[in-house]
């Protein structure tokens, strides 16, 4: 039985939120690296994190899941997970080793995509630990940015931000281990498909709007 795909529609609230988040990435880069407007950079990260959490809820509440959303939402998430730590490292807010760990994990994950495509899949379902890791990291980034002021409150918030980032980093790596186990099972149990077959987006339907 073929999996049921979400409707092929574009103009939905979750998709609009994803597009806004995408457009805010270069604004964040400019705010932090060029304008040195840390307050605006924090506001962008907080809005992006909140809207990322909200779009999936809205998709389910308003029945606005879409095929575009299945692909767009995680793609924007990945761009944030690349752009934000790099910009923070350039600004001297987080160390480069932290960025390398995150990017290496994402690079290894991306390298497995051809194996999924050979089985007719576009991606595997996102695990709860993976969602929690992304939430912790996206919560930690604005907090460590708030920790760059000299006031005591700023240092306390910055310490909390680093707690989120360290926990999120380890959870991010553990989510990759879970992904590797899932990938192994897929390769063992699912046969290869014809090259002309299109990858299925159904694996992500339950996790993204």
C-alpha positions in Angstrom: 0.0 0.0 0.0 1.4 3.4 -1.0 2.0 5.9 1.8 -0.4 8.9 1.9 1.4 12.1 1.1 0.2 15.5 2.3 -1.5 17.9 -0.1 0.5 19.6 -2.8 -0.1 23.2 -1.7 2.2 26.1 -1.1 0.4 29.0 0.6 0.0 27.8 4.2 0.9 29.4 7.5 3.7 26.9 8.3 5.3 27.5 4.9 5.1 31.3 5.3 6.8 30.9 8.7 9.5 28.8 7.2 10.1 31.3 4.4 10.3 34.1 6.9 12.9 32.1 8.9 14.8 31.5 5.8 14.8 35.2 4.9 16.0 36.1 8.4 19.3 34.1 8.1 21.2 36.8 6.1 19.6 39.4 8.3 21.1 37.6 11.4 24.5 37.4 9.7 24.4 41.2 8.9 23.2 42.1 12.4 25.9 40.2 14.2 28.9 40.5 11.9 28.4 43.9 10.3 26.1 46.0 12.4 27.2 44.4 15.7 23.6 44.7 16.8 23.6 41.8 19.3 20.1 42.6 20.5 18.6 42.3 17.1 20.5 39.1 16.5 19.1 37.7 19.7 15.6 38.7 18.7 16.0 37.0 15.3 17.2 33.7 16.9 14.3 33.8 19.5 11.7 34.4 16.8 13.2 31.7 14.6 13.2 29.2 17.4 9.6 30.0 18.5 8.3 29.9 14.9 10.1 26.6 14.2 8.3 25.1 17.2 5.0 26.7 16.2 4.8 25.8 12.5 4.5 22.0 13.2 1.8 22.7 15.8 -0.1 25.0 13.4 0.2 22.5 10.6 -1.6 19.9 12.7 -4.1 22.2 14.3 -5.2 23.8 11.0 -4.6 20.7 8.9 -2.1 22.6 6.8 0.5 19.9 6.2 2.0 20.1 2.7 4.6 18.4 0.6 6.5 21.7 0.4 6.5 22.0 4.2 7.8 18.4 4.5 11.0 19.5 2.6 11.2 23.3 3.5 11.0 23.1 7.3 13.9 20.7 7.8 15.9 22.4 5.1 15.6 25.8 6.9 16.5 24.0 10.2 19.7 22.6 8.6 20.6 26.1 7.3 20.2 27.6 10.7 22.3 24.8 12.3 25.1 25.6 9.8 24.9 29.4 9.7 24.3 30.3 13.3 27.2 28.4 14.9 29.6 29.6 12.2 28.6 33.2 12.7 28.9 32.9 16.5 32.3 31.3 16.1 33.5 34.1 13.8 32.3 36.6 16.5 34.3 34.7 19.1 31.2 33.7 21.1 31.5 29.9 20.6 34.8 27.9 20.0 35.4 26.5 16.5 35.7 22.9 17.9 32.0 23.1 18.8 31.1 24.2 15.3 33.2 21.4 13.8 31.5 18.8 15.9 28.0 20.0 14.7 29.0 20.3 11.1 30.8 16.9 11.0 27.7 15.3 12.3 25.5 16.9 9.7 28.1 16.1 7.0 28.0 12.5 7.9 24.2 12.5 7.9 24.1 14.1 4.5 26.5 11.5 3.1 24.0 8.8 3.9 21.3 10.4 1.7 22.3 8.5 -1.5 21.8 5.3 0.4 18.3 6.4 1.4 17.5 7.4 -2.2 18.6 4.0 -3.4 15.8 2.6 -1.2 13.2 5.1 -2.5 13.3 7.3 0.6 14.1 10.9 1.0 14.8 10.8 4.8 14.1 8.9 7.9 11.7 9.9 10.7 13.1 12.5 13.1 13.6 10.9 16.6 12.5 12.6 19.8 16.1 12.9 21.0 16.9 14.6 17.7 14.1 17.1 18.2 15.2 17.7 21.8 18.8 18.2 20.6 17.8 20.8 18.0 15.5 22.5 20.5 18.4 22.7 23.1 20.8 24.1 20.5 18.4 26.6 19.1 17.6 27.7 22.7 21.2 27.9 23.7 22.4 30.0 20.8 20.4 33.2 21.8 21.2 32.6 25.5 25.0 32.5 24.9 24.6 35.6 22.7 22.8 37.3 25.6 25.7 36.3 27.8 28.1 38.6 26.0 27.3 41.7 28.1 29.3 42.5 31.2 26.4 42.6 33.7 25.9 39.7 36.2 22.5 38.8 34.7 24.2 38.4 31.4 26.8 36.0 32.7 24.1 33.9 34.4 22.1 33.7 31.2 25.3 32.9 29.3 26.1 30.0 31.6 22.5 28.6 31.2 23.0 28.9 27.4 26.2 26.9 27.6 24.4 24.2 29.6 21.8 24.0 26.8 24.5 23.9 24.1 26.6 21.2 25.8 23.6 19.0 26.4 22.3 19.7 22.9 25.6 18.7 21.4 25.7 15.4 23.1 22.1 14.7 22.3 22.7 15.7 18.7 25.5 13.1 18.5 23.3 10.5 20.2 20.5 11.2 17.7 23.0 10.5 14.9 23.8 7.1 16.5 20.1 6.3 16.5 19.9 7.5 12.9 22.8 5.1 12.0 20.9 2.2 13.6 17.8 3.1 11.6 19.9 3.4 8.4 21.4 0.0 9.0 18.0 -1.6 9.4 16.7 0.1 6.2 19.7 -1.1 4.2 19.2 -4.7 5.5 15.4 -4.9 5.1 14.5 -2.7 2.1 15.5 -3.7 -1.4 17.0 -1.2 -3.9 14.5 0.6 -6.1 14.7 1.4 -9.8 16.8 4.4 -10.6 13.8 6.0 -12.2 11.8 5.8 -9.0 11.3 9.0 -7.0 12.3 9.2 -3.3 9.3 9.2 -1.0 8.7 12.1 1.3 6.4 10.1 3.5 9.1 9.4 6.0 9.0 13.0 7.2 5.3 13.6 7.1 4.8 12.9 10.7 7.5 15.2 11.9 7.3 18.4 9.8 4.6 20.7 8.6 
